[in-house]
Amino acid sequence: MPDANLQTYRRRTRSLTRVTLGLWALFAVCMPMLVVPLNAFSIPYVDLQFGFLMMTQGALVAFTLVVWDFARRQDRIDRDHFRTGA
């Protein structure tokens, strides 16, 4: 019979992975749809369209934050399920 701790670990990890992939899909697929409406705004003095800036720089920041949050939460799950006693 499989260990209950291992089953809970796998369930929590699977859930976290689904949420992370959902956020990735939001930023990778849905956010580019907002480029055209955001291009109506322009950054003064640089004459750079806001939608272009958000998709080039904002997407990189968003992906970095998603990966950082995933690693932080996965580390917490690992510590909860595989504690090594001192």
PyMOL Python script that loads the backbone (N, CA, C, O; Angstrom):
from pymol import cmd

cmd.read_pdbstr("""\
ATOM      1  N   MET A   1       0.845  -1.180   0.000  1.00  0.00           N
ATOM      2  CA  MET A   1       0.000   0.000   0.000  1.00  0.00           C
ATOM      3  C   MET A   1       0.895   1.250   0.000  1.00  0.00           C
ATOM      4  O   MET A   1       1.827   1.346   0.798  1.00  0.00           O
ATOM      5  N   PRO A   2       0.610   2.207  -0.896  1.00  0.00           N
ATOM      6  CA  PRO A   2       1.434   3.412  -0.977  1.00  0.00           C
ATOM      7  C   PRO A   2       1.341   4.237   0.313  1.00  0.00           C
ATOM      8  O   PRO A   2       0.319   4.240   1.000  1.00  0.00           O
ATOM      9  N   ASP A   3       2.410   4.916   0.608  1.00  0.00           N
ATOM     10  CA  ASP A   3       2.492   5.751   1.795  1.00  0.00           C
ATOM     11  C   ASP A   3       1.533   6.944   1.661  1.00  0.00           C
ATOM     12  O   ASP A   3       1.488   7.586   0.612  1.00  0.00           O
ATOM     13  N   ALA A   4       0.766   7.241   2.723  1.00  0.00           N
ATOM     14  CA  ALA A   4      -0.180   8.360   2.702  1.00  0.00           C
ATOM     15  C   ALA A   4       0.547   9.691   2.552  1.00  0.00           C
ATOM     16  O   ALA A   4       0.051  10.603   1.890  1.00  0.00           O
ATOM     17  N   ASN A   5       1.721   9.803   3.165  1.00  0.00           N
ATOM     18  CA  ASN A   5       2.513  11.019   3.053  1.00  0.00           C
ATOM     19  C   ASN A   5       2.935  11.262   1.600  1.00  0.00           C
ATOM     20  O   ASN A   5       2.901  12.394   1.118  1.00  0.00           O
ATOM     21  N   LEU A   6       3.328  10.201   0.918  1.00  0.00           N
ATOM     22  CA  LEU A   6       3.734  10.321  -0.478  1.00  0.00           C
ATOM     23  C   LEU A   6       2.552  10.700  -1.365  1.00  0.00           C
ATOM     24  O   LEU A   6       2.703  11.500  -2.287  1.00  0.00           O
ATOM     25  N   GLN A   7       1.393  10.140  -1.098  1.00  0.00           N
ATOM     26  CA  GLN A   7       0.198  10.479  -1.881  1.00  0.00           C
ATOM     27  C   GLN A   7      -0.179  11.947  -1.700  1.00  0.00           C
ATOM     28  O   GLN A   7      -0.511  12.634  -2.666  1.00  0.00           O
ATOM     29  N   THR A   8      -0.124  12.418  -0.465  1.00  0.00           N
ATOM     30  CA  THR A   8      -0.416  13.827  -0.199  1.00  0.00           C
ATOM     31  C   THR A   8       0.611  14.733  -0.873  1.00  0.00           C
ATOM     32  O   THR A   8       0.260  15.774  -1.430  1.00  0.00           O
ATOM     33  N   TYR A   9       1.860  14.337  -0.820  1.00  0.00           N
ATOM     34  CA  TYR A   9       2.925  15.105  -1.472  1.00  0.00           C
ATOM     35  C   TYR A   9       2.668  15.218  -2.974  1.00  0.00           C
ATOM     36  O   TYR A   9       2.756  16.302  -3.550  1.00  0.00           O
ATOM     37  N   ARG A  10       2.352  14.096  -3.590  1.00  0.00           N
ATOM     38  CA  ARG A  10       2.091  14.103  -5.034  1.00  0.00           C
ATOM     39  C   ARG A  10       0.870  14.937  -5.382  1.00  0.00           C
ATOM     40  O   ARG A  10       0.871  15.649  -6.386  1.00  0.00           O
ATOM     41  N   ARG A  11      -0.180  14.856  -4.555  1.00  0.00           N
ATOM     42  CA  ARG A  11      -1.396  15.630  -4.806  1.00  0.00           C
ATOM     43  C   ARG A  11      -1.105  17.125  -4.713  1.00  0.00           C
ATOM     44  O   ARG A  11      -1.540  17.897  -5.568  1.00  0.00           O
ATOM     45  N   ARG A  12      -0.373  17.536  -3.681  1.00  0.00           N
ATOM     46  CA  ARG A  12      -0.039  18.954  -3.513  1.00  0.00           C
ATOM     47  C   ARG A  12       0.871  19.453  -4.631  1.00  0.00           C
ATOM     48  O   ARG A  12       0.704  20.570  -5.121  1.00  0.00           O
ATOM     49  N   THR A  13       1.830  18.628  -5.032  1.00  0.00           N
ATOM     50  CA  THR A  13       2.736  19.020  -6.111  1.00  0.00           C
ATOM     51  C   THR A  13       1.990  19.134  -7.436  1.00  0.00           C
ATOM     52  O   THR A  13       2.231  20.058  -8.211  1.00  0.00           O
ATOM     53  N   ARG A  14       1.092  18.201  -7.690  1.00  0.00           N
ATOM     54  CA  ARG A  14       0.290  18.243  -8.916  1.00  0.00           C
ATOM     55  C   ARG A  14      -0.587  19.490  -8.943  1.00  0.00           C
ATOM     56  O   ARG A  14      -0.712  20.144  -9.978  1.00  0.00           O
ATOM     57  N   SER A  15      -1.192  19.814  -7.810  1.00  0.00           N
ATOM     58  CA  SER A  15      -2.038  20.999  -7.725  1.00  0.00           C
ATOM     59  C   SER A  15      -1.224  22.270  -7.972  1.00  0.00           C
ATOM     60  O   SER A  15      -1.660  23.157  -8.706  1.00  0.00           O
ATOM     61  N   LEU A  16      -0.056  22.355  -7.366  1.00  0.00           N
ATOM     62  CA  LEU A  16       0.810  23.516  -7.571  1.00  0.00           C
ATOM     63  C   LEU A  16       1.243  23.628  -9.025  1.00  0.00           C
ATOM     64  O   LEU A  16       1.302  24.729  -9.573  1.00  0.00           O
ATOM     65  N   THR A  17       1.544  22.511  -9.646  1.00  0.00           N
ATOM     66  CA  THR A  17       1.952  22.519 -11.050  1.00  0.00           C
ATOM     67  C   THR A  17       0.813  23.007 -11.942  1.00  0.00           C
ATOM     68  O   THR A  17       1.039  23.769 -12.882  1.00  0.00           O
ATOM     69  N   ARG A  18      -0.395  22.574 -11.651  1.00  0.00           N
ATOM     70  CA  ARG A  18      -1.551  23.032 -12.446  1.00  0.00           C
ATOM     71  C   ARG A  18      -1.755  24.536 -12.323  1.00  0.00           C
ATOM     72  O   ARG A  18      -1.996  25.216 -13.321  1.00  0.00           O
ATOM     73  N   VAL A  19      -1.661  25.052 -11.114  1.00  0.00           N
ATOM     74  CA  VAL A  19      -1.820  26.497 -10.917  1.00  0.00           C
ATOM     75  C   VAL A  19      -0.722  27.260 -11.653  1.00  0.00           C
ATOM     76  O   VAL A  19      -0.989  28.281 -12.288  1.00  0.00           O
ATOM     77  N   THR A  20       0.505  26.766 -11.568  1.00  0.00           N
ATOM     78  CA  THR A  20       1.626  27.429 -12.238  1.00  0.00           C
ATOM     79  C   THR A  20       1.441  27.414 -13.753  1.00  0.00           C
ATOM     80  O   THR A  20       1.677  28.424 -14.416  1.00  0.00           O
ATOM     81  N   LEU A  21       1.024  26.288 -14.298  1.00  0.00           N
ATOM     82  CA  LEU A  21       0.780  26.218 -15.744  1.00  0.00           C
ATOM     83  C   LEU A  21      -0.382  27.116 -16.154  1.00  0.00           C
ATOM     84  O   LEU A  21      -0.371  27.688 -17.244  1.00  0.00           O
ATOM     85  N   GLY A  22      -1.376  27.240 -15.291  1.00  0.00           N
ATOM     86  CA  GLY A  22      -2.491  28.145 -15.576  1.00  0.00           C
ATOM     87  C   GLY A  22      -2.034  29.593 -15.645  1.00  0.00           C
ATOM     88  O   GLY A  22      -2.447  30.339 -16.532  1.00  0.00           O
ATOM     89  N   LEU A  23      -1.179  29.988 -14.707  1.00  0.00           N
ATOM     90  CA  LEU A  23      -0.643  31.350 -14.741  1.00  0.00           C
ATOM     91  C   LEU A  23       0.232  31.565 -15.970  1.00  0.00           C
ATOM     92  O   LEU A  23       0.183  32.619 -16.605  1.00  0.00           O
ATOM     93  N   TRP A  24       1.032  30.553 -16.297  1.00  0.00           N
ATOM     94  CA  TRP A  24       1.863  30.660 -17.495  1.00  0.00           C
ATOM     95  C   TRP A  24       0.987  30.850 -18.733  1.00  0.00           C
ATOM     96  O   TRP A  24       1.287  31.687 -19.584  1.00  0.00           O
ATOM     97  N   ALA A  25      -0.103  30.071 -18.835  1.00  0.00           N
ATOM     98  CA  ALA A  25      -1.004  30.193 -19.985  1.00  0.00           C
ATOM     99  C   ALA A  25      -1.657  31.566 -20.018  1.00  0.00           C
ATOM    100  O   ALA A  25      -1.847  32.143 -21.089  1.00  0.00           O
ATOM    101  N   LEU A  26      -1.998  32.085 -18.860  1.00  0.00           N
ATOM    102  CA  LEU A  26      -2.600  33.423 -18.797  1.00  0.00           C
ATOM    103  C   LEU A  26      -1.652  34.465 -19.370  1.00  0.00           C
ATOM    104  O   LEU A  26      -2.048  35.294 -20.189  1.00  0.00           O
ATOM    105  N   PHE A  27      -0.388  34.415 -18.929  1.00  0.00           N
ATOM    106  CA  PHE A  27       0.571  35.408 -19.411  1.00  0.00           C
ATOM    107  C   PHE A  27       1.012  35.152 -20.847  1.00  0.00           C
ATOM    108  O   PHE A  27       1.290  36.099 -21.582  1.00  0.00           O
ATOM    109  N   ALA A  28       1.081  33.894 -21.256  1.00  0.00           N
ATOM    110  CA  ALA A  28       1.602  33.577 -22.590  1.00  0.00           C
ATOM    111  C   ALA A  28       0.538  33.661 -23.673  1.00  0.00           C
ATOM    112  O   ALA A  28       0.855  33.982 -24.818  1.00  0.00           O
ATOM    113  N   VAL A  29      -0.704  33.384 -23.342  1.00  0.00           N
ATOM    114  CA  VAL A  29      -1.744  33.325 -24.364  1.00  0.00           C
ATOM    115  C   VAL A  29      -2.714  34.494 -24.256  1.00  0.00           C
ATOM    116  O   VAL A  29      -3.017  35.141 -25.258  1.00  0.00           O
ATOM    117  N   CYS A  30      -3.198  34.768 -23.065  1.00  0.00           N
ATOM    118  CA  CYS A  30      -4.235  35.792 -22.910  1.00  0.00           C
ATOM    119  C   CYS A  30      -3.691  37.216 -22.908  1.00  0.00           C
ATOM    120  O   CYS A  30      -4.306  38.115 -23.482  1.00  0.00           O
ATOM    121  N   MET A  31      -2.558  37.425 -22.274  1.00  0.00           N
ATOM    122  CA  MET A  31      -2.018  38.778 -22.191  1.00  0.00           C
ATOM    123  C   MET A  31      -1.660  39.385 -23.554  1.00  0.00           C
ATOM    124  O   MET A  31      -1.872  40.583 -23.747  1.00  0.00           O
ATOM    125  N   PRO A  32      -1.125  38.605 -24.511  1.00  0.00           N
ATOM    126  CA  PRO A  32      -0.856  39.221 -25.814  1.00  0.00           C
ATOM    127  C   PRO A  32      -2.106  39.751 -26.523  1.00  0.00           C
ATOM    128  O   PRO A  32      -2.002  40.574 -27.432  1.00  0.00           O
ATOM    129  N   MET A  33      -3.269  39.288 -26.114  1.00  0.00           N
ATOM    130  CA  MET A  33      -4.509  39.817 -26.693  1.00  0.00           C
ATOM    131  C   MET A  33      -4.745  41.267 -26.278  1.00  0.00           C
ATOM    132  O   MET A  33      -5.508  41.983 -26.926  1.00  0.00           O
ATOM    133  N   LEU A  34      -4.098  41.696 -25.209  1.00  0.00           N
ATOM    134  CA  LEU A  34      -4.263  43.065 -24.723  1.00  0.00           C
ATOM    135  C   LEU A  34      -3.277  44.045 -25.347  1.00  0.00           C
ATOM    136  O   LEU A  34      -3.310  45.235 -25.033  1.00  0.00           O
ATOM    137  N   VAL A  35      -2.410  43.568 -26.216  1.00  0.00           N
ATOM    138  CA  VAL A  35      -1.388  44.446 -26.785  1.00  0.00           C
ATOM    139  C   VAL A  35      -2.018  45.563 -27.606  1.00  0.00           C
ATOM    140  O   VAL A  35      -1.631  46.723 -27.466  1.00  0.00           O
ATOM    141  N   VAL A  36      -2.959  45.241 -28.440  1.00  0.00           N
ATOM    142  CA  VAL A  36      -3.546  46.270 -29.315  1.00  0.00           C
ATOM    143  C   VAL A  36      -4.262  47.348 -28.500  1.00  0.00           C
ATOM    144  O   VAL A  36      -4.046  48.531 -28.762  1.00  0.00           O
ATOM    145  N   PRO A  37      -5.112  46.993 -27.519  1.00  0.00           N
ATOM    146  CA  PRO A  37      -5.715  48.079 -26.725  1.00  0.00           C
ATOM    147  C   PRO A  37      -4.684  48.873 -25.920  1.00  0.00           C
ATOM    148  O   PRO A  37      -4.834  50.084 -25.753  1.00  0.00           O
ATOM    149  N   LEU A  38      -3.644  48.209 -25.422  1.00  0.00           N
ATOM    150  CA  LEU A  38      -2.628  48.923 -24.643  1.00  0.00           C
ATOM    151  C   LEU A  38      -1.753  49.812 -25.517  1.00  0.00           C
ATOM    152  O   LEU A  38      -1.146  50.763 -25.023  1.00  0.00           O
ATOM    153  N   ASN A  39      -1.684  49.512 -26.799  1.00  0.00           N
ATOM    154  CA  ASN A  39      -0.874  50.344 -27.698  1.00  0.00           C
ATOM    155  C   ASN A  39      -1.488  51.721 -27.913  1.00  0.00           C
ATOM    156  O   ASN A  39      -0.849  52.599 -28.493  1.00  0.00           O
ATOM    157  N   ALA A  40      -2.715  51.918 -27.455  1.00  0.00           N
ATOM    158  CA  ALA A  40      -3.327  53.247 -27.542  1.00  0.00           C
ATOM    159  C   ALA A  40      -2.593  54.230 -26.630  1.00  0.00           C
ATOM    160  O   ALA A  40      -2.628  55.439 -26.859  1.00  0.00           O
ATOM    161  N   PHE A  41      -1.936  53.714 -25.607  1.00  0.00           N
ATOM    162  CA  PHE A  41      -1.160  54.560 -24.698  1.00  0.00           C
ATOM    163  C   PHE A  41       0.285  54.585 -25.152  1.00  0.00           C
ATOM    164  O   PHE A  41       0.809  53.601 -25.674  1.00  0.00           O
ATOM    165  N   SER A  42       0.911  55.716 -24.946  1.00  0.00           N
ATOM    166  CA  SER A  42       2.303  55.869 -25.326  1.00  0.00           C
ATOM    167  C   SER A  42       3.082  56.434 -24.156  1.00  0.00           C
ATOM    168  O   SER A  42       2.570  57.255 -23.396  1.00  0.00           O
ATOM    169  N   ILE A  43       4.318  55.992 -24.014  1.00  0.00           N
ATOM    170  CA  ILE A  43       5.170  56.498 -22.936  1.00  0.00           C
ATOM    171  C   ILE A  43       5.791  57.810 -23.411  1.00  0.00           C
ATOM    172  O   ILE A  43       6.453  57.857 -24.448  1.00  0.00           O
ATOM    173  N   PRO A  44       5.567  58.878 -22.634  1.00  0.00           N
ATOM    174  CA  PRO A  44       6.067  60.182 -23.069  1.00  0.00           C
ATOM    175  C   PRO A  44       7.593  60.235 -23.163  1.00  0.00           C
ATOM    176  O   PRO A  44       8.294  59.504 -22.463  1.00  0.00           O
ATOM    177  N   TYR A  45       8.082  61.084 -24.012  1.00  0.00           N
ATOM    178  CA  TYR A  45       9.500  61.371 -24.241  1.00  0.00           C
ATOM    179  C   TYR A  45      10.249  60.234 -24.941  1.00  0.00           C
ATOM    180  O   TYR A  45      11.293  60.466 -25.551  1.00  0.00           O
ATOM    181  N   VAL A  46       9.731  59.020 -24.859  1.00  0.00           N
ATOM    182  CA  VAL A  46      10.390  57.899 -25.511  1.00  0.00           C
ATOM    183  C   VAL A  46       9.612  57.487 -26.750  1.00  0.00           C
ATOM    184  O   VAL A  46      10.156  56.858 -27.657  1.00  0.00           O
ATOM    185  N   ASP A  47       8.332  57.848 -26.782  1.00  0.00           N
ATOM    186  CA  ASP A  47       7.415  57.512 -27.863  1.00  0.00           C
ATOM    187  C   ASP A  47       7.378  55.996 -28.096  1.00  0.00           C
ATOM    188  O   ASP A  47       7.482  55.519 -29.226  1.00  0.00           O
ATOM    189  N   LEU A  48       7.230  55.268 -27.009  1.00  0.00           N
ATOM    190  CA  LEU A  48       7.179  53.814 -27.039  1.00  0.00           C
ATOM    191  C   LEU A  48       5.766  53.386 -26.688  1.00  0.00           C
ATOM    192  O   LEU A  48       5.192  53.862 -25.708  1.00  0.00           O
ATOM    193  N   GLN A  49       5.211  52.496 -27.479  1.00  0.00           N
ATOM    194  CA  GLN A  49       3.854  52.038 -27.218  1.00  0.00           C
ATOM    195  C   GLN A  49       3.830  51.151 -25.983  1.00  0.00           C
ATOM    196  O   GLN A  49       4.685  50.282 -25.813  1.00  0.00           O
ATOM    197  N   PHE A  50       2.833  51.379 -25.115  1.00  0.00           N
ATOM    198  CA  PHE A  50       2.761  50.702 -23.829  1.00  0.00           C
ATOM    199  C   PHE A  50       2.534  49.199 -23.985  1.00  0.00           C
ATOM    200  O   PHE A  50       3.103  48.418 -23.222  1.00  0.00           O
ATOM    201  N   GLY A  51       1.728  48.778 -24.941  1.00  0.00           N
ATOM    202  CA  GLY A  51       1.477  47.351 -25.160  1.00  0.00           C
ATOM    203  C   GLY A  51       2.742  46.617 -25.554  1.00  0.00           C
ATOM    204  O   GLY A  51       2.989  45.510 -25.076  1.00  0.00           O
ATOM    205  N   PHE A  52       3.540  47.212 -26.412  1.00  0.00           N
ATOM    206  CA  PHE A  52       4.809  46.609 -26.814  1.00  0.00           C
ATOM    207  C   PHE A  52       5.736  46.449 -25.625  1.00  0.00           C
ATOM    208  O   PHE A  52       6.367  45.404 -25.460  1.00  0.00           O
ATOM    209  N   LEU A  53       5.823  47.488 -24.787  1.00  0.00           N
ATOM    210  CA  LEU A  53       6.678  47.434 -23.608  1.00  0.00           C
ATOM    211  C   LEU A  53       6.215  46.342 -22.643  1.00  0.00           C
ATOM    212  O   LEU A  53       7.039  45.599 -22.111  1.00  0.00           O
ATOM    213  N   MET A  54       4.920  46.241 -22.417  1.00  0.00           N
ATOM    214  CA  MET A  54       4.408  45.241 -21.476  1.00  0.00           C
ATOM    215  C   MET A  54       4.634  43.820 -21.979  1.00  0.00           C
ATOM    216  O   MET A  54       4.869  42.916 -21.177  1.00  0.00           O
ATOM    217  N   MET A  55       4.569  43.610 -23.267  1.00  0.00           N
ATOM    218  CA  MET A  55       4.765  42.255 -23.776  1.00  0.00           C
ATOM    219  C   MET A  55       6.234  41.875 -23.853  1.00  0.00           C
ATOM    220  O   MET A  55       6.564  40.692 -23.776  1.00  0.00           O
ATOM    221  N   THR A  56       7.118  42.843 -24.002  1.00  0.00           N
ATOM    222  CA  THR A  56       8.536  42.495 -24.059  1.00  0.00           C
ATOM    223  C   THR A  56       9.161  42.419 -22.676  1.00  0.00           C
ATOM    224  O   THR A  56       9.885  41.471 -22.372  1.00  0.00           O
ATOM    225  N   GLN A  57       8.891  43.398 -21.845  1.00  0.00           N
ATOM    226  CA  GLN A  57       9.507  43.430 -20.516  1.00  0.00           C
ATOM    227  C   GLN A  57       8.581  42.874 -19.442  1.00  0.00           C
ATOM    228  O   GLN A  57       9.027  42.148 -18.554  1.00  0.00           O
ATOM    229  N   GLY A  58       7.312  43.204 -19.514  1.00  0.00           N
ATOM    230  CA  GLY A  58       6.362  42.757 -18.502  1.00  0.00           C
ATOM    231  C   GLY A  58       6.192  41.249 -18.480  1.00  0.00           C
ATOM    232  O   GLY A  58       6.044  40.661 -17.410  1.00  0.00           O
ATOM    233  N   ALA A  59       6.211  40.614 -19.646  1.00  0.00           N
ATOM    234  CA  ALA A  59       6.066  39.162 -19.697  1.00  0.00           C
ATOM    235  C   ALA A  59       7.270  38.481 -19.061  1.00  0.00           C
ATOM    236  O   ALA A  59       7.110  37.479 -18.365  1.00  0.00           O
ATOM    237  N   LEU A  60       8.463  39.001 -19.285  1.00  0.00           N
ATOM    238  CA  LEU A  60       9.659  38.427 -18.660  1.00  0.00           C
ATOM    239  C   LEU A  60       9.602  38.538 -17.140  1.00  0.00           C
ATOM    240  O   LEU A  60       9.963  37.600 -16.429  1.00  0.00           O
ATOM    241  N   VAL A  61       9.156  39.669 -16.655  1.00  0.00           N
ATOM    242  CA  VAL A  61       9.034  39.858 -15.206  1.00  0.00           C
ATOM    243  C   VAL A  61       7.975  38.909 -14.655  1.00  0.00           C
ATOM    244  O   VAL A  61       8.180  38.290 -13.611  1.00  0.00           O
ATOM    245  N   ALA A  62       6.852  38.792 -15.346  1.00  0.00           N
ATOM    246  CA  ALA A  62       5.780  37.908 -14.884  1.00  0.00           C
ATOM    247  C   ALA A  62       6.239  36.456 -14.859  1.00  0.00           C
ATOM    248  O   ALA A  62       5.984  35.756 -13.879  1.00  0.00           O
ATOM    249  N   PHE A  63       6.901  35.988 -15.895  1.00  0.00           N
ATOM    250  CA  PHE A  63       7.389  34.611 -15.923  1.00  0.00           C
ATOM    251  C   PHE A  63       8.411  34.363 -14.817  1.00  0.00           C
ATOM    252  O   PHE A  63       8.405  33.300 -14.196  1.00  0.00           O
ATOM    253  N   THR A  64       9.284  35.332 -14.568  1.00  0.00           N
ATOM    254  CA  THR A  64      10.263  35.195 -13.503  1.00  0.00           C
ATOM    255  C   THR A  64       9.576  35.089 -12.145  1.00  0.00           C
ATOM    256  O   THR A  64       9.969  34.269 -11.315  1.00  0.00           O
ATOM    257  N   LEU A  65       8.559  35.905 -11.913  1.00  0.00           N
ATOM    258  CA  LEU A  65       7.833  35.845 -10.650  1.00  0.00           C
ATOM    259  C   LEU A  65       7.067  34.536 -10.489  1.00  0.00           C
ATOM    260  O   LEU A  65       6.980  34.001  -9.384  1.00  0.00           O
ATOM    261  N   VAL A  66       6.514  34.019 -11.578  1.00  0.00           N
ATOM    262  CA  VAL A  66       5.795  32.744 -11.515  1.00  0.00           C
ATOM    263  C   VAL A  66       6.756  31.614 -11.162  1.00  0.00           C
ATOM    264  O   VAL A  66       6.432  30.768 -10.328  1.00  0.00           O
ATOM    265  N   VAL A  67       7.925  31.588 -11.782  1.00  0.00           N
ATOM    266  CA  VAL A  67       8.903  30.539 -11.491  1.00  0.00           C
ATOM    267  C   VAL A  67       9.427  30.677 -10.065  1.00  0.00           C
ATOM    268  O   VAL A  67       9.587  29.670  -9.375  1.00  0.00           O
ATOM    269  N   TRP A  68       9.695  31.891  -9.611  1.00  0.00           N
ATOM    270  CA  TRP A  68      10.163  32.113  -8.250  1.00  0.00           C
ATOM    271  C   TRP A  68       9.120  31.649  -7.234  1.00  0.00           C
ATOM    272  O   TRP A  68       9.459  31.005  -6.241  1.00  0.00           O
ATOM    273  N   ASP A  69       7.850  31.976  -7.484  1.00  0.00           N
ATOM    274  CA  ASP A  69       6.786  31.564  -6.574  1.00  0.00           C
ATOM    275  C   ASP A  69       6.620  30.048  -6.564  1.00  0.00           C
ATOM    276  O   ASP A  69       6.397  29.453  -5.510  1.00  0.00           O
ATOM    277  N   PHE A  70       6.729  29.424  -7.732  1.00  0.00           N
ATOM    278  CA  PHE A  70       6.646  27.966  -7.800  1.00  0.00           C
ATOM    279  C   PHE A  70       7.753  27.317  -6.975  1.00  0.00           C
ATOM    280  O   PHE A  70       7.494  26.385  -6.213  1.00  0.00           O
ATOM    281  N   ALA A  71       8.972  27.799  -7.121  1.00  0.00           N
ATOM    282  CA  ALA A  71      10.102  27.222  -6.386  1.00  0.00           C
ATOM    283  C   ALA A  71       9.934  27.411  -4.882  1.00  0.00           C
ATOM    284  O   ALA A  71      10.237  26.506  -4.105  1.00  0.00           O
ATOM    285  N   ARG A  72       9.458  28.571  -4.472  1.00  0.00           N
ATOM    286  CA  ARG A  72       9.251  28.844  -3.051  1.00  0.00           C
ATOM    287  C   ARG A  72       8.182  27.927  -2.467  1.00  0.00           C
ATOM    288  O   ARG A  72       8.370  27.353  -1.395  1.00  0.00           O
ATOM    289  N   ARG A  73       7.071  27.791  -3.163  1.00  0.00           N
ATOM    290  CA  ARG A  73       5.990  26.928  -2.673  1.00  0.00           C
ATOM    291  C   ARG A  73       6.380  25.455  -2.715  1.00  0.00           C
ATOM    292  O   ARG A  73       6.030  24.700  -1.807  1.00  0.00           O
ATOM    293  N   GLN A  74       7.096  25.038  -3.751  1.00  0.00           N
ATOM    294  CA  GLN A  74       7.518  23.634  -3.832  1.00  0.00           C
ATOM    295  C   GLN A  74       8.512  23.314  -2.729  1.00  0.00           C
ATOM    296  O   GLN A  74       8.495  22.211  -2.182  1.00  0.00           O
ATOM    297  N   ASP A  75       9.368  24.251  -2.398  1.00  0.00           N
ATOM    298  CA  ASP A  75      10.300  24.044  -1.294  1.00  0.00           C
ATOM    299  C   ASP A  75       9.541  23.850   0.015  1.00  0.00           C
ATOM    300  O   ASP A  75       9.909  23.006   0.833  1.00  0.00           O
ATOM    301  N   ARG A  76       8.488  24.628   0.208  1.00  0.00           N
ATOM    302  CA  ARG A  76       7.676  24.475   1.416  1.00  0.00           C
ATOM    303  C   ARG A  76       6.990  23.106   1.448  1.00  0.00           C
ATOM    304  O   ARG A  76       6.930  22.471   2.501  1.00  0.00           O
ATOM    305  N   ILE A  77       6.481  22.653   0.319  1.00  0.00           N
ATOM    306  CA  ILE A  77       5.862  21.327   0.246  1.00  0.00           C
ATOM    307  C   ILE A  77       6.896  20.251   0.554  1.00  0.00           C
ATOM    308  O   ILE A  77       6.619  19.315   1.305  1.00  0.00           O
ATOM    309  N   ASP A  78       8.087  20.383  -0.025  1.00  0.00           N
ATOM    310  CA  ASP A  78       9.150  19.409   0.240  1.00  0.00           C
ATOM    311  C   ASP A  78       9.497  19.352   1.728  1.00  0.00           C
ATOM    312  O   ASP A  78       9.645  18.267   2.292  1.00  0.00           O
ATOM    313  N   ARG A  79       9.625  20.519   2.364  1.00  0.00           N
ATOM    314  CA  ARG A  79       9.954  20.548   3.786  1.00  0.00           C
ATOM    315  C   ARG A  79       8.840  19.952   4.639  1.00  0.00           C
ATOM    316  O   ARG A  79       9.115  19.283   5.635  1.00  0.00           O
ATOM    317  N   ASP A  80       7.593  20.187   4.261  1.00  0.00           N
ATOM    318  CA  ASP A  80       6.468  19.646   5.031  1.00  0.00           C
ATOM    319  C   ASP A  80       6.425  18.134   4.986  1.00  0.00           C
ATOM    320  O   ASP A  80       6.042  17.498   5.968  1.00  0.00           O
ATOM    321  N   HIS A  81       6.810  17.546   3.863  1.00  0.00           N
ATOM    322  CA  HIS A  81       6.642  16.100   3.688  1.00  0.00           C
ATOM    323  C   HIS A  81       7.912  15.290   3.908  1.00  0.00           C
ATOM    324  O   HIS A  81       7.840  14.091   4.179  1.00  0.00           O
ATOM    325  N   PHE A  82       9.052  15.917   3.795  1.00  0.00           N
ATOM    326  CA  PHE A  82      10.312  15.149   3.924  1.00  0.00           C
ATOM    327  C   PHE A  82      11.244  15.829   4.909  1.00  0.00           C
ATOM    328  O   PHE A  82      12.395  16.119   4.583  1.00  0.00           O
ATOM    329  N   ARG A  83      10.760  16.081   6.092  1.00  0.00           N
ATOM    330  CA  ARG A  83      11.597  16.689   7.131  1.00  0.00           C
ATOM    331  C   ARG A  83      12.656  15.714   7.574  1.00  0.00           C
ATOM    332  O   ARG A  83      12.400  14.526   7.774  1.00  0.00           O
ATOM    333  N   THR A  84      13.834  16.236   7.721  1.00  0.00           N
ATOM    334  CA  THR A  84      14.897  15.424   8.279  1.00  0.00           C
ATOM    335  C   THR A  84      15.133  15.942   9.687  1.00  0.00           C
ATOM    336  O   THR A  84      15.496  17.103   9.876  1.00  0.00           O
ATOM    337  N   GLY A  85      14.934  15.107  10.645  1.00  0.00           N
ATOM    338  CA  GLY A  85      15.094  15.514  12.037  1.00  0.00           C
ATOM    339  C   GLY A  85      16.546  15.731  12.403  1.00  0.00           C
ATOM    340  O   GLY A  85      17.430  15.003  11.953  1.00  0.00           O
ATOM    341  N   ALA A  86      16.782  16.735  13.219  1.00  0.00           N
ATOM    342  CA  ALA A  86      18.149  17.036  13.637  1.00  0.00           C
ATOM    343  C   ALA A  86      18.444  16.385  14.959  1.00  0.00           C
ATOM    344  O   ALA A  86      19.550  16.521  15.481  1.00  0.00           O
TER     345      ALA A  86
END
""", "prot")
cmd.dss("prot")
cmd.show_as("cartoon", "prot")
cmd.util.cbc("prot")
cmd.orient("prot")
